[in-house]
Amino acid sequence: QVQVVESGGGLVQPGGSLLLSCAVSGNTESIYFMGWYRRTPADRYEIVATMSRGEGELYGNFVKGRFTISRNSRLNEVYMQMNNFTAEDTDIYSCRAPVEGKDYWGQGTQVTVSS
């Protein structure tokens, strides 16, 4: 059984930084794609940052160079360094990892930006 577990969220001040981590465990082969998403006001997932073989990194337009995704392929872990937060970044950040044609999501980690 595949499990996706995020960590690293919390309360941060505007302009602050956090490092989110996502670990995928279970019966997995090497995963070709992992990504971070968050919910929009319309309750849809929007891309924050993704990383895949062959296509490299992709960031949401709102990121504007503030976040950086990285990955440890051997451990099936993906990270996101988040800098220069604004209040609009308050959200639940979820990790997605397709495995053998099926999407797996973590429960998400809450990031709250407040002074």
C-alpha positions as semicolon CSV with decimal commas, in nm:
position;residue;x (nm);y (nm);z (nm)
1;Q;0,000;0,000;0,000
2;V;0,132;0,341;-0,100
3;Q;0,139;0,617;0,159
4;V;0,213;0,985;0,108
5;V;0,301;1,186;0,415
6;E;0,373;1,556;0,428
7;S;0,544;1,748;0,705
8;G;0,692;2,086;0,777
9;G;0,392;2,316;0,781
10;G;0,317;2,560;1,057
11;L;0,269;2,922;1,151
12;V;0,506;3,164;0,983
13;Q;0,530;3,541;0,965
14;P;0,504;3,733;0,639
15;G;0,842;3,725;0,472
16;G;0,937;3,409;0,657
17;S;1,043;3,065;0,534
18;L;0,947;2,702;0,570
19;L;1,069;2,373;0,430
20;L;0,798;2,121;0,343
21;S;0,878;1,754;0,300
22;C;0,685;1,471;0,138
23;A;0,771;1,105;0,169
24;V;0,618;0,829;-0,040
25;S;0,643;0,478;0,097
26;G;0,502;0,137;0,020
27;N;0,508;-0,080;-0,284
28;T;0,653;0,171;-0,528
29;E;0,882;0,160;-0,818
30;S;1,088;0,468;-0,889
31;I;0,840;0,752;-0,917
32;Y;0,870;0,976;-1,222
33;F;0,656;1,266;-1,094
34;M;0,596;1,433;-0,760
35;G;0,437;1,763;-0,685
36;W;0,295;2,009;-0,438
37;Y;-0,055;2,151;-0,469
38;R;-0,285;2,373;-0,271
39;R;-0,657;2,448;-0,274
40;T;-0,805;2,747;-0,453
41;P;-1,106;2,939;-0,320
42;A;-1,310;2,741;-0,576
43;D;-1,196;2,425;-0,395
44;R;-0,977;2,301;-0,675
45;Y;-0,618;2,194;-0,658
46;E;-0,369;2,432;-0,812
47;I;-0,008;2,356;-0,887
48;V;0,244;2,503;-0,649
49;A;0,548;2,314;-0,777
50;T;0,604;1,987;-0,957
51;M;0,907;1,789;-1,061
52;S;0,917;1,516;-1,324
53;R;1,173;1,332;-1,528
54;G;1,209;1,478;-1,870
55;E;0,997;1,787;-1,800
56;G;1,191;1,923;-1,506
57;E;1,030;2,171;-1,268
58;L;0,704;2,357;-1,302
59;Y;0,578;2,634;-1,073
60;G;0,249;2,810;-1,031
61;N;0,243;3,168;-1,157
62;F;0,191;3,301;-0,807
63;V;0,521;3,149;-0,686
64;K;0,732;3,414;-0,861
65;G;1,064;3,260;-0,766
66;R;0,987;3,232;-0,395
67;F;0,964;2,853;-0,373
68;T;1,205;2,582;-0,486
69;I;1,120;2,215;-0,530
70;S;1,380;1,943;-0,494
71;R;1,379;1,569;-0,474
72;N;1,561;1,269;-0,336
73;S;1,472;1,004;-0,591
74;R;1,636;0,722;-0,403
75;L;1,418;0,787;-0,100
76;N;1,107;0,889;-0,297
77;E;1,096;1,219;-0,113
78;V;1,026;1,566;-0,242
79;Y;1,086;1,894;-0,067
80;M;0,978;2,250;-0,115
81;Q;1,173;2,540;0,024
82;M;0,929;2,828;0,065
83;N;1,054;3,183;0,117
84;N;0,911;3,530;0,141
85;F;0,561;3,428;0,243
86;T;0,259;3,652;0,204
87;A;-0,078;3,616;0,375
88;E;-0,217;3,481;0,048
89;D;0,001;3,173;0,088
90;T;-0,206;3,053;0,384
91;D;-0,342;2,717;0,276
92;I;-0,314;2,341;0,309
93;Y;-0,030;2,213;0,095
94;S;-0,070;1,861;-0,037
95;C;0,173;1,625;-0,204
96;R;0,079;1,415;-0,504
97;A;0,262;1,111;-0,636
98;P;0,127;0,897;-0,920
99;V;0,231;0,536;-0,875
100;E;0,164;0,274;-1,140
101;G;-0,107;0,486;-1,299
102;K;-0,289;0,578;-0,980
103;D;-0,278;0,912;-0,801
104;Y;-0,184;0,913;-0,436
105;W;-0,226;1,219;-0,217
106;G;-0,119;1,300;0,131
107;Q;-0,349;1,454;0,388
108;G;-0,176;1,786;0,355
109;T;0,016;2,014;0,584
110;Q;-0,123;2,348;0,698
111;V;0,075;2,663;0,633
112;T;-0,055;2,974;0,807
113;V;0,102;3,310;0,736
114;S;0,030;3,565;1,004
115;S;0,206;3,831;1,203
